[in-house]
Amino acid sequence: MKKPFLLFAALLSFTSSYCQSSAEYFNSSRRKYENKNYSDALVDVDKSLAANPNNADAYNLRGMAYYRLNKFALALNDFNKTLELNPSFAGNYYFRGTCKMRLNDYLGAFADYDMQVKLNPQDAVNYNNRGNIRASMDDYQGAIADFNRAIELKPEYATPYSSRGLAEFRLNMFSQALKDLDKAIGLSASLDDAYLTRARTKFRLNDTAGACTDIKSYKDLTHPGNTAAPAECRDWLISDSYYWASREKERKQQFKEEIVLLNKAISLTPDQVELYGARGAAEVLLEDYQKAIANFSIAIALDPNSWLAYAHRGVAKAKLSNYADAVKDYSQSLSLNPFDPETWYNRGVSRFYLEFYSSALSDFDKCIQLDPQNVNGWLFRGYTKGRMDNYKDAISDFDKALQLNPTSAEGYGNRGLSKLMLSDWNGALQDLDRSIALDSTAVMPHNVRAQAKAKLEDFKGALVDLDFVLRIQPDHLQALHNRIAVKANLGDKAGACADYRKALKLGEQPDSELEEYCK
């Protein structure tokens, strides 16, 4: 009787030591975080989580360390886990919302900031944050309402005056904006963005001298010692006006008009990197990829550390099917910023088309690690596994993609193809039916559904699908080859042989059995 008791006691002792180790690592990590030693804090909190993977506080601490290091996608993953383990972790909605905002997920950020307001409706900061998200989504009136509430709760809080001034500026309410910006700067003379917005506002009110004074204050705060002469300041302000007007054209998807305004801005301030990036992005949307590449190249020459310019130039090159050079640009971008999931995804896609499936798979793994909600990352990882004949795991990836986006025709179509390759004819047919219901014009699912129907000996149904494919793509050799077999099974020897002759004209190699059949 003693041995089981001793064994249990030893186990209990081991577990106690195990938990204590987790707590020790956590406390060490917290001390390092408080001393702003964020990278070392990450090392210890990883060890804490390895010992106790259900500690919401540890996920929160790791998320905060990533947040302070501007690794917002990784921070977002940990804040998600924190709230999964402890939904009452109220402060996390703010930090998770900020991560989403930095990752351009404005709707997600709004939902989190909105939750923060509901959890603490007397905190002015929460209203200011929600107002900023509304402004990012061009809801300036809604933003102003939030800034009003923030000011009502905390009248000496400078930031909402600055934020409200920017919203009013965007609504061309220049006089009202000026009052708010004056108030913001009066409350806090270190608000650099308030000086910049006030400079733009004064320029719109024809106070160029006052605008240039504010530009100097802005530069003193952000780039001490780097001031502009009055003539340069005026050119910058005019260029800035063109830039903001171009943003409005972009919002309306008037890309040609956007480029006209950006050309004017560049003529005045030819050293502004963001202008070339904006013009390149507009040219990508107009499918003028060579011009886009030229613009991104200028941006890179002006700022060799612009990871975004390399990433966007890679996109333009990929659009021209220059996947090898696109991979080089994506790789350079990732060397400068390894935390952008979209760049990992894009490099994976280019490697996929180059048939470098193992390296593509690694890129999609990294994309998903950084952004588990990236539907395209799951889809392309599934495609890649399918190309590597790993159909079972491909189906798992398509399952996840469809969980995230239940209306993905590509997800159902490719999951159906994987099921077909695993001889699950009925499962394949169900997925392909769903894919075609979502997108009745797609060729691939009709061709694959024909194969599933043929395996189930529904040759008439298979023929309908193959006829559809060949109406759209008369030179689709695989569909033509499949239709030969289907017509033969239906006893249509003349039709099968006519298709065989078409296939030969399209480059199909002679087949001895079909030669004999068609004599």
N, C-alpha and C positions, 0 to 999 in steps of 0.2 A: 504493500500500500504506500510505502514511503517513496518509491521510485517515481510514480506518476506525480506525487506532490512536489518532489525536488525538480522534476522536469518542468512542471508548471511554474515553479518559483524562478527557475532559470530563465524561462521564457518571459515572465513578467519583468524580471530584472533587465533583460535584453531590450524589451520594448521601452522601458523607462529610459534607458540610456539612449535609445534611438530617438525618442521625442526630445530629450534634453539636448542632443546634438543639433536637432533642427532648430530649437529655440536659441541655442548659442550662435549658430550661423546667422539666424535672423537678427539677433541683437547686434552682432558685429556688422552686418550689412546696414542696419539702420544708423549706427554710429558713423559709418563711412559716408552714407548718404547725407547725413546732417552736416558733415564736413565738406560736402560738395565733391566727394571723391566717388563719382557715380560709376565709373567703369569697375573699380574694385568692389563697390557695393553689389554690382551684378554678379560677380564671382561668388560671393558669400550667399546671396539670396538664392542662386541656382542650387547650391548645396543644401540650403534649407528646404527648398521645394523637392529635391531628390529624396530627402528623408521624410517629408510630410507633404505630399502633393495636393492636399485638400485645405491648405492654409490660405484663406482669403487675404489675410494681412500681408502675406509674403507675395502673393500675386500683385496686390496693390503697390507694395514697395518696389517690386521689379518694374511695374508699369511706370511708376513715377521716375525711376532712374532712367528708363528708356525715354520718357517724356523730356527730362532735362537734357538728354543727349540729342534731342530732336529726331529720335527714331520713332516716329509717330505710329507707323503700322505695327511695329512690335509692341509699343505701349498699348495700342488699341486692343490687341489680342489679350494682354494681361488684364486690362480693365474689364473686358468682356467676361473673363474667367472670374474676376473678383465679384462682379455683380451676379454671375451665375451661382456662386457659392453663398453670397450674402447680398440679396437684393436691396437691403436697407443701407448699404454703403453709400450714403447720399452724395458725398463729395465726389465720388467717381463719375457721376453723370456729367459734372462740369468738365473733368479732365478727359473723359471719353468723348464728350461733345467737341472739345477743342481739337483732339486728335482727328476726329471725323472732318472738322472744318479744314484742318491743314491738309487732309487727303482729298479735299474738294467734295466730300459727301455732305452737302449742305442740308439736305432733308434729314439725314441721320443726326447731324449736329443739332438741328432745330429740335428734333424729338427729345434729345438729351437735355438741352438747355431748358426746354419747356417743362420737362420733368423736374429739373432743378428748381424752377420757379414754383412749381406746385408743392415741392417738399419744403421750400423755405420762401414763402411769398413776401417776407419783410426784408429780404436782402437785395439791396440796390444793384449789386454786382450781377446778380442773376438776370435782372431785367436788361442791364446793359449788354450782357453777352447774347441774350436772345435777340435784342434789337440789332446787334451787329450781323447776326445770321440772317435776319429778315432783310437787312440792307444788301447782303451778299446775293440774295435771291431777287433783288430789285423791288422788294416790298418796302418802299421808303416810308409810306404812310404808317404801316404797321410798325416799322422800326422806330419812327418818331414817337408813337404811342408808348413803346417800351422805354425809350429814353426819358420821356416825360415822367413815367412812373418811377424810374430810377432817381431822377432829380427830386421828385416829391418826397421820396423816402430819405434821401441824403443830399440836401441842397448844396453842401460844400464839396461834393464828389466831382472832380474836374472832368473825368473821362466821358460821362454821358453828354456833357455840353459839347465836347469835341466831336463825339459820335453823331450827335443830333445836328451839329453844324455841317458835317460831311453829308448827311442825308439831305439836308436842306440845300446844300450846294448842288447835289445831283438832281434836285427838283427845280433848279434855277431860282431858288428863293435866296438870292445873294445877300440882301440886306439883313434878313433874319439870321442867315448863316453867320454873317460877320459878328452880330451881337453874341451868338453862342460861342464862337471861337475866341472872341475877346474875353468872355467870361472864363472859358477853360484855361486860357493862358494866364489870366489874372489869378486863378486858383493854383495853377501849377505851371511854372515857367519852363519846366523840362519836358513838356509834351511836344516832342518833335513833330508828330503828325499834325498837330493842331496848327503849327506854324506853316506847314506845307499847304494844308487846306486853306488857311487864311490867305496865303500868298495867291493861290488860285482864285479865291473869292475876290480879293482886292483887284486883281488884274481884270476880272469880269466887270468890276465896277469902275474901270478906267483909272485906278490908282496904281500905276506901274511902279512909282518910286516906293510906295508902301509895300507893294508885293515883293520888290527886290530886297527890301529890308528884312522881310520875313524869310525869304529864301536864304539870306545870309545867316539868320538865326537858326534856321533848320540845318544848314550845313555846319555851323559851329557846333551844334549838338551831335550831329551824325558823323561828320568828317572834319574835325577841328583843323583849322589852317588851310582848308581847301575852299576858298571863296571865289565868286565869279565877278568879273567886271560888269558894270551896268548894262552894256550892250549885250554881253553874253547872257545876262539874266533875262533881258527882254526876249532874246531869241529862244531861250529855254521855255519861257512862259508861253510864247506863241506856239512853239512845238508841242508843249504839254496840252494846249487847247486842242490842237489837231489830234493828238493821241486820244484824248477823252472823247472827242467826236467820233473817232474811228471805233472806239469801244462800243458806242451806241449802234454804229453800222454793223458791227460784228454780232451784237445781240439780235439785230433784226435779220441776220444772215444775208446782209448786203455786202458781200465780200469784195466785189470790184470797187464799190464806193469806199470801203474801208481802206483798200490799198492806195487809192488816190490821196486820202487824208494822211496815211502813213508816209507816202512819198514826200508830201509837203513837210511833215515833221522831220524826216531824215535830212531834207535839204537844209534845215536850220540847225539841227543838232546831230551831225553824222556819227558821233561817238556814243550814241545811246544804244546799248546792246538790246534792250527790250523791244525797241522799234523794229529791228531786223527780225527778231524772233516772232513778233506779231505779224509782220508782213509775210514771213515764211509760212506761218500757220495758216494764214488766209489763202496763200497760194496752194498749199496742200489741199484745202477744201475746194479750191477751184480746179484741182487735178493738174496744176502746172508744176510738176514735181521738180523739173530742172531749175526753175527760178527759185523754188523753195529751198533746194539744196544750196544754191548760191547765197541766199540770205542767211541760212543757218551757218554757212562757212564764214561769212563776214562776222556774225555774232561770235563765233569761236575764235576768230582772229583778234577780236576786241577783248574777249574774255576767255582765255584757254581753260578756265576752270568752270565754265558753264555746262554742268552736266545735262541741263535741260536742252541746250542747243544740240549737243551730241545725240541725245535721245530722239529729238524731233528730226534731225537730219537722217538718222537711221530709219525712221518711219518713211520719209520721202524716198529713200533709196529702196526700201522694201516694196514700196508701191510700184517702183520700176522693175521689180523682180531682181534687183541687184542685192541678193541676200547676203553674199559673202562680205561686201562692203558695209552693208547694214549691220552685220554682226560685229564688225570692227568698231563702228560708232557706238553701238549698244554697250560693248565691252568697255570702251573708254568712259562712257557715261556712268557705268556701274563702278568703275574704279574711283570715280569722284563722289558718287552717291550710291552705295550698295543697298539702300533701303527703299527704293522705289519699286513696288511690285509690278507696275505696268511695264517698266523697262525689262525686267526679268522675263515677263510674259512675251514681250515683243521679240526679244532675242531668241526665246524658245521657238516662237513661230518661224522665224527665219531659219533656224537650225533644222526645224522640222521639214521645211521645204527643200533644204539642202540634203535631206535624208541623214542627218547626223542625229539619230534618234536618242542615243544614250545621253548626249550633252543637252539635247532639247528637254529630255525628261528631267534632268537636273535643274534646268531653268524653271520649268513648270512647278517642280517641287518647291523651289525657293519662292516663287510667286505666291503659291498657296500658303506657305509658311508665313509670309508677310501679310497676306490678305486672304484669309480663309473664305471670304464672301465673294471672291472673284470667280464668277460663273465661267468666263472664257478660259481661265486657268484650269479649272476642272475639266472642261470640255476638251481642250487641246491635250491635256495629260492623258485623257481617255483615248483620243485619236492616236497619240504616240504609242501607248501601250498596245493598241490594236495593231499598229504597224509592226510591233515587236512580237506579235502573236500571243500577247498576254491578255486574252479576251476576258477572262474572269475578273481581273483587276480593272480592266477598262470599264466593265459594266458597273463596278463600284464607283468609279469616278463619274460616270454618266448619271448614276443614281443621285450622287451629291449635287451635280449640276442641275438636275431636274427638281431636287428639293429646293434649291435656291431660286430656280426659274421654271415653274411647272408648265410654262407655255413655250419652251424651247423646242422648236421643230427639229433642230440639229441634234439636240440631246436624245430625243426619241428615235430619230433616224439612225444615229450611230449606235445607240444601245441595241436597236433592232438588228443592225449588221453584226454586232458582236454576238448576240444570241444566235443568229443564223450560223456563225462560224463554230458555235458550240453545239450545233444540231438541235437547238430549241426552236423548232419551226413555228409552233403556236405562239410562243412568247415573242418571237421575232415579228410575227404577223400582227400581233396586238400593238407593238410599239410602232411599227411602220404605218399601220392604219392611223394611229394618233398623230404621227409626224405629218402625214399627208392631209389630215383634217386641219392641221394648223397652217400648212403651206402646201396648197394643192399644185403649185407650179414647179416644185423642186424635182429634179430628175433622179437624183440618187435614191431616195426612198422608193420611188416607183420601180426602179431597176432591181433593188434588193427585195422588194415585196414580191416581184415576179418570181424570183428564185425561191422564196419561202413558199409561195403558192404551188410552184412546180414540185417542190419536195413533198407537199401535201396532196399532190396529184390533181390540183385544181388548174389544169392546163388552160382552160378557157379564160379564167381570171388572170392567169399569168400573161396570156396573149394580150389582153386589154392593157395591162401595165406596160408591156414592151412596145406595143404600138404607140402609146403615149410618149415614151422615151424617144423613140426613133422619129416621131413627128418633130420633136424639138431639136434633137441631135441626130440627123440621118447618118452621121459617120461614127456613131457610138458602137465600136466593134464588139464590146462585151455584150451589149444588149442585142446586137445582131446575131452574135453567136448563140446567145440564150434563146432567141426566137427561132432559130433553126431547129434546136432540140425540141422546143415546145410544139412547133408545127409538125414535126415528125411524129411526136407522141399523139397528136390529134389526127394523124393520117393524112395530113396535107403535104404530100411529097412535092408537088409542084411549087408550093409556097416555100417550103424548106430549101429546096434546091435554088430557087430564085434568090433567097437571102444568102445562100452559100456563094453564089456568083458575085453578089454585091460585096460580100466580105473579101473575096479574092481581089476585087478591083481596089478595095481600100487597103490592101497590103497584107491580108490574112494569109498565112502559109497554107498550102494545099494539105488536105487531110485525106488519107487513103480510104478510110471508112466512108467518108462523105462522097469521095470520088466514085466509089463503088455503088453507093446508095443512089447517086444522081445519074447513073448511066441510063 
